[in-house]
Structures are given as C-alpha cells and as structure tokens.
C-alpha cells in the first residue's frame, strides 16, 4: 500500500502542475497528430507503392516497420522533450509558452533524431528476435526485452531536454540513476498512469457498448456513446502521458539535484527513490 499511496500523492501533485500550466496538455496531442499524419502521409503511401511494385514481400514489410518506428520515435521524442522542458520550467516557478518547449526541442533536433534511430533499432531488433523465436517464447522476448528497455530509458526524455547530451550518454546516465537510486520509481510511475489508464478503459467500454447498441439497430443511442467513449479515451491518454512526463522530470531532478518542487513532499520523493542497499 505504501507504493500505491506514494504514487497517488505524486499523481495529484503532477496534476496540480498541469493545472497550473494547461499548455502542457498540448504536447501529447501534437505528438498524436504527428504520428497519425506520419502514418497517413508517409508510411501508408510507401506501403502502397511497395505493394504495387513488389507485391507481398517480407523484406518490404520489415523496411516499412523500420520507417514507421523511426518516424514515430522521432516525433514522440521531439514533443516529449518539449513537454519535459516546459514541465521543468513550471516547476521552477516560470510560466513557459508552448513555443518555448518547441524551441528547446528544435535546438535538440540532432540528438532527438539520433535517439529516434537508437530507439527504433531496439524496437526492430526486439521484433525480429520475437518473430524468429515465435509463439510463447517470442511473446516473452518482446515483453521482457521491452520492459528492460523501458527501465533503461526511463529518464532519457528529461536528460535530453535538460542536458542536451547525445543518445548514448543519455541512456548511460539514465541507467546510472536507476542503478544508484533504484527503489519505487517504476512502481510510482505505474501508479501515476493508473488512474488515467482506468479512465481510458472506461472510455473503451462505453465506446464498445455504443457499437453493440448500434449494431442492434439503436444507432440513435449507440452513436453518442461511441463519441463519448472516444473523447474519454483521448482525454485519458493525453492526461496520462503528460502526468507521466511531469513525474519523470520531478523524480529525475530530485535524484540528481535534490530539488523538491512546490507541491511535492520530500517524504514522497524519498519513498520514490530508495537505494538498493536499504532494500531487503
């Protein structure tokens, strides 16, 4: 219960940061718009051209997957860095504008692209190994490998935003913080995302219910439920992503600088990070 309580406290404090600067919510929305546009305007046309030219081809599929992963990772990292930068400024008592975060991300564009290449390569390798292993073994490789990569890269976005180092230095520093301060950071992060996740599930349930009602011939009742479900899902995902971004910035700054932002307690932050030697 201690971990859960700490996560709830951190979620509330992170939400207060977002309420103070609502423009933070724009970054996950922009990332989603970029991802959708990239899929429709780049990946889909290339896939269509490739299919017409070469027909069904396994190599073409892997090339398209690599292109998709690269673009999606670059876009997500770009807006993630912008969000982390502005979140840090809000925690400093400043009032950043949307453009401030975007300018920081643009200034880090080279390392963002480099990180996108690294992240996409890891994703592609995991998929290749998973495909080769197949079945349950492949699923386990994907799950364990993905979890390990998530842990290793947990603090990469705030490091890129606040320090502007290269991708390999960022992953090294992220790993060093995790190793030195290992405790409840990942559990806390999971709890921070738990409430938006539950709301997202509720949105999916409402949307599916609307579809079922509509298929039963009651579209007058089903259509509004579908709209409500989609809106709830989008809002929950947006809020969840920015809460996690704020949480990551807060705990990274506390781990490296000992900074306790207004609205957060040193007790909760101490509970988030507990050195390995204290754990039994």
Secondary structure, 3 states (H helix, E strand, C coil): CHHHHHHHHHHHHHHHHHHHCHHHHHHHHHHHHHHHHHHHHHHHHHHHHHHHHHCCCHHHHHHHHHHHHHHHHHHHHHHHHHHHHHHHHHHCCCCCCHHHHHHHHHHCHHHHHHHHHHHHHHHHHHHHHHHHHCHHHHHHHHHHHHHHHHHHCCCHHHHHHHHCCCHHHHHHHHHHHHHHHCCCHHHHHHHHHHHHHHHHHHHHHHHHHHHHHHHCCCHHHHHHHHHHHHHHHHHHHHHHHHHHHHHHHHHHHHHHHCCCCCCCCHHHHHHHCCCHHHCC
